[in-house]
Amino acid sequence: MLKKLALSTMYCLLLCGFLAACGIMPKDGGTQQADESPAVSDSVSPAPSKEPAGGGETPGPEGTPEPSSVPKVPDAVLQAGGEELAAYRETGELGAASAQSFEILIAEGYALAAGGDGDALRYAYAEDESGETFIELGFAAGLSAEELAPSFMDGYMDFTSIEFSSYVKVGKDGLDAYLIKADNDTRHAEAYLIDREGGAAYLVISCFNGVAEQCLPQLEAMRDTLILESR
């Protein structure tokens, strides 16, 4: 009987030692402590992008990209030789020395250009590289239309023929104008000299022969919209 008890005791001791070695037996009063340290991820969160949505365009007040430019809306349509042309209203003063303001419709394809005499305003046809197709407005202070007429075309061209006409009507309001027509091998020009307070206003149309079929009706249509007013 004592022998069996000794064997049982030895068996229990061996079993307890085995369980302790495997970590199954509880320690420190039988309470197993949980690991309280947080989990650590090896992945790194990407930094937030500083570039705005929409490919870098600056959003407008409503969150849409702001347009770079706004197209200009035509003020009228001109009829020229069976063709309809978008036109834009131009207004201003005929030189510092005049007391005249003007209004005229300028067809699309013509733009303010250098070349006018003094304060004159020249609107040239952009597709004519010669620079000879344009409409021009100006004012000659202290001279009447008849005084201005004899040498007026000398400042524009070396003409081979010239014609001085009696007064004609010009512009939207049918202004009385002294008409001069001149030609050479490359161009045709017309000048309308209009008596006004303090001098003579003038309108010139000039057309390179190579584009005359297309551009002369356009120049004439613009000419017919001229309005002059005394300030």
URHU-V357328 format. One record per residue. N is the residue number from 1. PSI is psi in radians with two decimals (* if undefined). Layout:
N/PSI + N/PSI
//
This chain:
1/-0.77 + 2/-0.56 + 3/-0.71 + 4/-0.70 + 5/-0.70 + 6/-0.70 + 7/-0.70 + 8/-0.73 + 9/-0.75 + 10/-0.69 + 11/-0.74 + 12/-0.70 + 13/-0.74 + 14/-0.72 + 15/-0.75 + 16/-0.69 + 17/-0.68 + 18/-0.77 + 19/-0.66 + 20/-0.67 + 21/-0.55 + 22/-0.06 + 23/0.31 + 24/-0.52 + 25/2.40 + 26/2.59 + 27/2.92 + 28/1.08 + 29/0.26 + 30/0.13 + 31/2.12 + 32/2.18 + 33/2.36 + 34/2.62 + 35/2.00 + 36/-0.06 + 37/2.40 + 38/2.78 + 39/2.51 + 40/2.23 + 41/2.46 + 42/-0.28 + 43/2.58 + 44/2.23 + 45/2.36 + 46/2.54 + 47/2.51 + 48/2.46 + 49/2.43 + 50/-0.13 + 51/2.29 + 52/2.74 + 53/2.73 + 54/0.47 + 55/0.42 + 56/-0.04 + 57/2.53 + 58/2.10 + 59/2.58 + 60/-2.97 + 61/-0.54 + 62/0.18 + 63/0.10 + 64/2.62 + 65/2.43 + 66/2.37 + 67/2.57 + 68/-0.52 + 69/2.74 + 70/2.15 + 71/2.50 + 72/2.37 + 73/2.24 + 74/2.58 + 75/-0.37 + 76/3.03 + 77/2.22 + 78/2.46 + 79/2.08 + 80/1.83 + 81/0.70 + 82/0.07 + 83/2.47 + 84/2.26 + 85/2.29 + 86/2.44 + 87/2.68 + 88/2.39 + 89/2.23 + 90/2.36 + 91/2.75 + 92/-2.81 + 93/2.53 + 94/1.23 + 95/2.72 + 96/-0.46 + 97/-0.10 + 98/2.85 + 99/0.57 + 100/2.34 + 101/2.73 + 102/2.82 + 103/2.40 + 104/2.63 + 105/2.22 + 106/2.20 + 107/2.64 + 108/2.40 + 109/-0.16 + 110/2.47 + 111/2.65 + 112/2.28 + 113/2.84 + 114/2.78 + 115/-0.30 + 116/2.69 + 117/2.12 + 118/-2.11 + 119/0.12 + 120/2.58 + 121/2.11 + 122/2.19 + 123/1.93 + 124/2.63 + 125/2.08 + 126/-0.51 + 127/-0.07 + 128/1.79 + 129/-0.30 + 130/-0.38 + 131/0.19 + 132/0.00 + 133/1.95 + 134/2.92 + 135/2.40 + 136/2.49 + 137/2.45 + 138/-3.07 + 139/2.30 + 140/1.87 + 141/2.47 + 142/0.13 + 143/2.51 + 144/2.94 + 145/-0.73 + 146/-0.60 + 147/-0.59 + 148/-0.50 + 149/-0.82 + 150/-0.68 + 151/0.17 + 152/-0.79 + 153/-0.26 + 154/-0.50 + 155/-0.05 + 156/-0.57 + 157/2.78 + 158/1.65 + 159/2.65 + 160/-0.30 + 161/2.56 + 162/2.55 + 163/2.22 + 164/2.18 + 165/2.84 + 166/3.13 + 167/2.42 + 168/2.99 + 169/2.44 + 170/2.65 + 171/3.06 + 172/-0.59 + 173/0.15 + 174/0.95 + 175/2.49 + 176/2.24 + 177/2.48 + 178/2.14 + 179/2.33 + 180/2.31 + 181/2.39 + 182/2.62 + 183/2.70 + 184/-2.87 + 185/-0.35 + 186/-0.27 + 187/2.84 + 188/2.44 + 189/2.60 + 190/2.44 + 191/2.34 + 192/1.98 + 193/2.16 + 194/2.06 + 195/2.24 + 196/2.97 + 197/2.18 + 198/0.02 + 199/-2.65 + 200/2.22 + 201/2.68 + 202/2.60 + 203/2.26 + 204/2.33 + 205/2.36 + 206/2.38 + 207/2.17 + 208/2.34 + 209/-0.52 + 210/-0.36 + 211/0.27 + 212/-0.67 + 213/-0.66 + 214/-0.80 + 215/-0.51 + 216/-0.77 + 217/-0.58 + 218/-0.77 + 219/-0.70 + 220/-0.66 + 221/-0.71 + 222/-0.76 + 223/-0.71 + 224/-0.07 + 225/-0.01 + 226/2.34 + 227/2.29 + 228/2.46 + 229/2.49 + 230/2.36 + 231/*
//
